[in-house]
Amino acid sequence: MCKKTAAPIVLSSLAEHLVKLALYIVLAKAVRSALGSSTGLTWVFNSAATLLALKMIKGELGLLMKRLTRRLPPGYLGFPIVRDVRALVTIFSGKLMDQLEASRQNYGTIFTTAFLGRTNITAGGQEDLNWLFINDRKALTEIAWPPNIVMLLGPGAVANQSGKYHRVLRRLLEPYFAPTFVTNYLKVMDETTLADLDDWCSTGQFVSSEEFKMYALRLFYASSFGRIDESIVATLHDDFKIWISGFFTVTTLRIS
């Protein structure tokens, strides 16, 4: 199920499809003309190249039809297999948010990105998110995490479930995050916050972001267990950094 966006079709994206389609047609004709070669190896290679070119053409036609019927938001799709190389560059250079903001300025609050052979839709507007959450509650969405994230979250995690089972798990957990239940944590959260504020003020220096990360861990630990063991919090901080780094890996193999 896909939302039909009201955003206009961007001409540059449409032209991108047409140029690639023309290139693939020329490629297919050139390879087809070489199939008359008497060398068996050459024939196999040319046949494989022709099938690959036809597959590329089929994929581009599918994306083009989705674009024209407004079932695919505007955005830069790049070329088959590698797709948008710029996305990979921004990820490894740490400028992913800048690239997403530039795409939002060009295409609107909902747009398409593509890299490593996958087509992704980014939604950032309030109306878009409401539509997504409503369909999620109706069990009309499916989970499509990368393998490394699936492994890190665990097979039993709520975020790895979809459909009716996901809805049942969410209903079981929702009461523990309701405003009336959160009031049970207010006292320990207030005490932890005041203690950290006193420590920060006593230093008389700028407080780095690492201190805020430790503060978040202290809140979690105090809310869960009622008291804070600083040695365990420090260990959690180090382990959590290792765990988070796994979200940006390109392999699911454990390296020890």
C-alpha positions as CSV (number, residue, x, y, z in Angstrom):
1,M,0.0,0.0,0.0
2,C,1.4,3.4,-1.0
3,K,0.1,6.9,-0.4
4,K,-0.6,8.9,-3.5
5,T,1.3,12.1,-3.0
6,A,-0.2,15.4,-4.1
7,A,3.3,16.8,-4.9
8,P,3.8,17.6,-8.5
9,I,5.9,15.4,-10.8
10,V,9.4,16.9,-11.0
11,L,10.4,17.2,-14.6
12,S,14.1,16.5,-13.9
13,S,13.1,13.1,-12.5
14,L,10.9,12.3,-15.5
15,A,13.7,13.3,-17.9
16,E,16.1,11.1,-15.9
17,H,13.9,8.1,-16.6
18,L,13.6,8.9,-20.3
19,V,17.4,9.3,-20.7
20,K,18.1,6.0,-19.0
21,L,15.5,4.2,-21.0
22,A,17.0,5.4,-24.3
23,L,20.5,4.3,-23.1
24,Y,19.2,0.8,-22.2
25,I,17.4,0.4,-25.5
26,V,20.6,1.3,-27.4
27,L,22.6,-1.1,-25.2
28,A,20.1,-3.9,-25.8
29,K,20.2,-3.4,-29.6
30,A,24.0,-3.3,-29.6
31,V,24.3,-6.5,-27.6
32,R,21.6,-8.2,-29.7
33,S,23.5,-7.5,-32.9
34,A,26.5,-9.2,-31.4
35,L,24.7,-12.4,-30.7
36,G,25.6,-13.8,-34.1
37,S,29.1,-14.4,-32.9
38,S,30.4,-18.0,-33.5
39,T,32.3,-18.1,-30.2
40,G,30.3,-19.8,-27.5
41,L,31.7,-17.8,-24.6
42,T,30.9,-14.6,-26.4
43,W,27.4,-15.7,-27.1
44,V,26.8,-16.5,-23.4
45,F,28.2,-13.2,-22.4
46,N,26.1,-11.2,-24.9
47,S,23.0,-13.1,-23.9
48,A,23.5,-12.4,-20.2
49,A,24.2,-8.7,-21.0
50,T,21.0,-8.5,-23.1
51,L,18.9,-10.0,-20.3
52,L,20.4,-7.6,-17.8
53,A,19.7,-4.7,-20.1
54,L,16.1,-5.8,-20.5
55,K,15.7,-6.2,-16.8
56,M,17.0,-2.7,-16.3
57,I,14.5,-1.4,-18.9
58,K,11.7,-3.2,-17.1
59,G,12.7,-1.7,-13.8
60,E,12.8,1.8,-15.2
61,L,9.4,1.4,-16.8
62,G,8.0,0.2,-13.5
63,L,9.4,3.2,-11.7
64,L,8.2,5.6,-14.4
65,M,4.7,4.2,-14.2
66,K,4.7,4.7,-10.4
67,R,5.9,8.2,-10.9
68,L,3.3,9.1,-13.5
69,T,0.4,7.6,-11.4
70,R,1.8,9.4,-8.3
71,R,2.4,6.2,-6.4
72,L,6.0,7.2,-6.0
73,P,7.0,10.6,-4.6
74,P,9.5,12.8,-6.5
75,G,13.2,12.4,-5.9
76,Y,16.4,11.3,-7.5
77,L,16.7,7.6,-8.2
78,G,20.1,7.4,-9.9
79,F,21.1,4.4,-12.0
80,P,20.3,0.6,-11.6
81,I,22.3,-1.5,-9.1
82,V,24.3,1.4,-7.5
83,R,21.4,4.0,-7.8
84,D,22.2,7.2,-6.0
85,V,25.9,7.3,-5.4
86,R,25.6,10.7,-3.7
87,A,23.6,9.1,-0.9
88,L,26.5,6.7,0.0
89,V,28.9,9.6,-0.1
90,T,26.8,11.6,2.4
91,I,26.4,8.6,4.7
92,F,30.1,8.0,5.0
93,S,31.0,11.7,5.2
94,G,28.5,12.3,8.0
95,K,26.4,14.7,6.0
96,L,23.3,12.6,5.6
97,M,21.0,15.1,7.4
98,D,22.2,17.9,5.1
99,Q,21.4,15.8,2.1
100,L,17.9,14.9,3.4
101,E,17.2,18.6,4.1
102,A,18.3,19.5,0.6
103,S,15.9,16.9,-0.8
104,R,13.1,18.2,1.4
105,Q,13.7,21.7,0.1
106,N,13.6,20.4,-3.6
107,Y,10.8,17.8,-3.4
108,G,8.7,18.6,-0.3
109,T,8.1,16.7,2.9
110,I,7.8,13.3,1.3
111,F,10.4,12.2,-1.3
112,T,12.2,9.2,-2.8
113,T,15.8,8.2,-2.3
114,A,17.5,5.2,-3.7
115,F,20.9,3.5,-3.0
116,L,22.3,0.0,-3.1
117,G,19.4,-1.2,-5.3
118,R,16.7,-0.2,-2.8
119,T,14.1,2.5,-3.3
120,N,13.2,4.3,-0.1
121,I,10.5,6.9,0.7
122,T,11.3,9.5,3.4
123,A,8.3,11.2,5.1
124,G,8.9,14.2,7.3
125,G,5.6,16.2,7.3
126,Q,3.0,16.0,10.0
127,E,0.3,14.9,7.6
128,D,2.6,12.2,6.1
129,L,3.5,10.8,9.5
130,N,-0.2,10.8,10.6
131,W,-1.1,8.8,7.5
132,L,1.8,6.4,8.2
133,F,0.9,5.9,11.9
134,I,-2.8,5.4,11.1
135,N,-2.0,2.6,8.6
136,D,0.5,1.1,11.0
137,R,-2.2,0.8,13.6
138,K,-4.5,-0.9,11.0
139,A,-1.7,-3.5,10.5
140,L,-1.4,-2.4,6.8
141,T,2.4,-1.8,7.0
142,E,5.3,-4.3,6.9
143,I,8.7,-4.3,8.4
144,A,11.7,-3.9,6.0
145,W,14.7,-3.2,8.2
146,P,18.2,-3.9,6.8
147,P,19.6,-7.3,8.1
148,N,22.0,-5.6,10.5
149,I,19.2,-3.7,12.3
150,V,17.0,-6.8,12.4
151,M,19.9,-8.7,14.1
152,L,20.6,-5.8,16.6
153,L,17.0,-5.4,17.6
154,G,16.4,-9.1,18.0
155,P,13.8,-11.4,16.5
156,G,11.3,-10.8,19.3
157,A,11.5,-7.0,19.3
158,V,8.3,-5.1,18.6
159,A,10.0,-3.1,15.9
160,N,10.6,-6.4,14.0
161,Q,7.0,-7.5,14.0
162,S,4.2,-6.5,11.6
163,G,0.6,-7.2,11.1
164,K,-1.7,-8.5,13.9
165,Y,1.1,-9.7,16.1
166,H,2.7,-6.3,16.1
167,R,-0.6,-4.7,17.0
168,V,-1.1,-7.1,20.0
169,L,2.4,-6.4,21.3
170,R,1.9,-2.7,21.0
171,R,-1.4,-2.8,23.0
172,L,0.4,-4.8,25.7
173,L,3.1,-2.1,26.0
174,E,1.1,1.1,25.5
175,P,-0.2,1.3,29.2
176,Y,3.4,1.5,30.5
177,F,4.0,4.6,28.4
178,A,0.7,6.3,29.1
179,P,0.9,9.7,30.9
180,T,-0.9,8.3,34.0
181,F,1.8,5.6,34.3
182,V,4.7,7.8,33.7
183,T,3.8,9.9,36.7
184,N,5.2,7.0,38.8
185,Y,8.7,8.0,37.5
186,L,8.4,11.7,38.2
187,K,10.0,11.7,41.6
188,V,13.1,9.7,40.6
189,M,13.4,11.6,37.3
190,D,13.3,14.9,39.2
191,E,15.9,13.8,41.7
192,T,18.2,12.6,39.0
193,T,17.8,15.8,36.9
194,L,18.5,18.1,39.9
195,A,21.6,16.1,40.9
196,D,23.0,16.3,37.4
197,L,22.2,20.0,37.1
198,D,24.1,20.6,40.4
199,D,27.1,18.7,39.2
200,W,27.2,20.6,35.9
201,C,26.8,24.0,37.5
202,S,29.6,23.2,40.0
203,T,32.1,22.7,37.3
204,G,31.6,26.2,35.9
205,Q,32.6,24.9,32.5
206,F,30.9,24.0,29.2
207,V,29.1,20.6,29.4
208,S,29.7,18.3,26.4
209,S,27.1,16.2,24.7
210,E,28.6,13.1,26.3
211,E,27.3,14.4,29.7
212,F,23.8,14.6,28.3
213,K,24.1,11.0,27.0
214,M,25.1,9.9,30.5
215,Y,22.2,11.8,31.9
216,A,19.8,9.9,29.6
217,L,21.2,6.6,30.7
218,R,20.9,7.6,34.4
219,L,17.2,8.5,33.8
220,F,16.7,5.1,32.2
221,Y,18.5,3.2,35.0
222,A,16.9,5.2,37.8
223,S,13.4,4.8,36.3
224,S,13.9,1.0,35.9
225,F,15.7,0.1,39.1
226,G,15.1,3.0,41.5
227,R,18.7,3.7,42.2
228,I,21.8,4.5,40.2
229,D,25.0,2.5,40.1
230,E,27.6,4.7,38.3
231,S,29.9,1.8,37.4
232,I,27.0,0.0,35.7
233,V,25.9,3.2,33.9
234,A,29.5,3.7,32.6
235,T,29.5,0.2,31.3
236,L,26.1,0.6,29.7
237,H,27.4,3.8,28.0
238,D,30.4,2.0,26.4
239,D,28.3,-1.0,25.4
240,F,25.5,1.2,24.0
241,K,28.1,3.0,21.8
242,I,29.2,-0.3,20.3
243,W,25.6,-1.4,19.8
244,I,24.7,1.9,18.1
245,S,27.7,1.6,15.7
246,G,26.2,-1.6,14.4
247,F,23.3,0.3,12.9
248,F,25.7,1.8,10.3
249,T,27.6,-1.4,9.4
250,V,27.3,-3.0,5.9
251,T,27.6,-6.6,7.2
252,T,25.8,-8.8,9.7
253,L,28.9,-10.8,10.5
254,R,30.2,-10.5,14.1
255,I,33.9,-9.6,14.2
256,S,35.6,-10.3,17.6
